[in-house]
Amino acid sequence: MKIIIYEYVKNVDTLYCLILFYMIVLNKKYRSKKVSNIGRKFNIITLCGSIRFKEEFLKVQERLTLKGNIVFTPNFFNNFKGEISVEMKKMLDEMHRQKIDLSDEIYVINVDGYIGESTKSEIEYAIANGKKVKYLEEI
């Protein structure tokens, strides 16, 4: 277990999401609870977009964090050396949706206007769940 987690955990956001994921899997009572944003000090933002724009993600994460936001990013960028199975892709997508659930808004990294299918589905999910959606570039 420690070896697997070490391979996938490249930042604090990933570790937090892994812990949250295991809490949900191991304790079903968390599944039915809606996360409340009332009384929190900091705004929570999840970054969405193609992981090919890693440098832009890092710039936006830094800028938003220094403005006083908690910023969730994708689980990892193109530095993963293994193969991602269909099952693992589903898990990573669900983890990202849970980040959106915990967030007040999403911020879409749409460099040159690019929004892929996964990002479109994340935008739709965020809107359906009452989250604000902001974009790097005007659409």
N, C-alpha and C positions, 0 to 999 in steps of 0.2 A: 504494500500500500504506500509506504513512504517513497519508494522508488518511483512509482507511477505519479504521485502528486508532485514530486520534485521535477519530473520531466515536463509537466504541464503548467506548473506555477512559475510564471515569469514576472509577475507583478502582484501588488497587494490586491487590486481589483479581482484578479483571477482567484486568489486565495479566498477572499471574501465570498465570491460566488460559489466556489466549491464547498465551503462550509455551509452556506445557505442551502445549496442543492442537497447536501447530505442531511441537513436538518429536515428538509421537506420530505425526502425519501424515507427517512427513518421515523419521522413523527408526523403522522397524517393530520393531526390537528392544525398544523400550519397551512395545510392546503386550502382550507375553507376560510381562512382569515384574510380580509382585505387589509392592505397596508395603509395606515393613516399617515398623512403628511402634516397633520395639525401639531403645532407646538415645536416643530423643528427649527433650529437656528439657521441652517444652511440649505440652500436650494440644491436639489440633486438632479444632475443631467446625465443622460446616457448618450454617448456618441455612437452614431450609426453611419454606415457607408462601406464602401469597398476597402478591404484591408490593403489593397495595393497603394493606397494613399497614406501610408504609415507616417511619413514626415509631417503631413498636414494634420493628422490625428494628434501627433505629439505637440505641435504648435498650439492647436486649439485647446487641448487638454491643459497645457500650461497656462494659457491666457485665461480660460474659464476658472481654473483653480485659483489663480492669483486674484480674481475678482470675487472670491469668496464662495465658490460652488464646490460641491462634491461631484467629481466627474468619473463616471464608469466608462471604460473603453472595451473594445473587443477582447476576447480571452487571450489572443496572441496574434501576432502578425505573421508574415511569411517566413519566420525563423523556425517553424516546426519542422523537424527532420523526418518524422514518421509519416505513415499513411493515415488519412482520416477516413474511417469507415462510414457507411450510411448511418449506422447507429450512433457513432460519435458525433457526426454532423447534427443529428437530431438533438442530442444532448446539449451541444454547444448553442444551438438555436434556442432551445428552451431556457438555458441559462441566460442568454441575452434578453429574452422576453421577460425573465424575472427581474433583470436589471431595470428594464423599462417599467415594470410594475412598481418598483421601489422609487422610481424617478418622478419628478414634477414635470419634466419635459425631456424631449429628445432633441439632439442637435445633429443635423444631417451633413456629413462631409461629402458634398456633391461637386468635387473638382471638375471644372469644365462642364458642369451641368450633368455629370454622369450619376445616374441612380440605377443600380442593378436590381434584379428581381428580389433578392433577399432583403435589400434595403427597402424596396417598395412594400414588401410584406410587413416589415418592422414599422414603417410609417403608418400603414393601415391599422396595425395592431395598436399602436400608440393612440391614434385618433379614436378608435373604437373604445379605448379605455380612458378617454378624457384627458389625455396628455397634450401639452402644448408641443408644437413642432416648429423648430427653427432651422434655417438652412445657412450654410457657409456662403453660398452664392444664391442670389435671388432667382426664383423660378418663375 
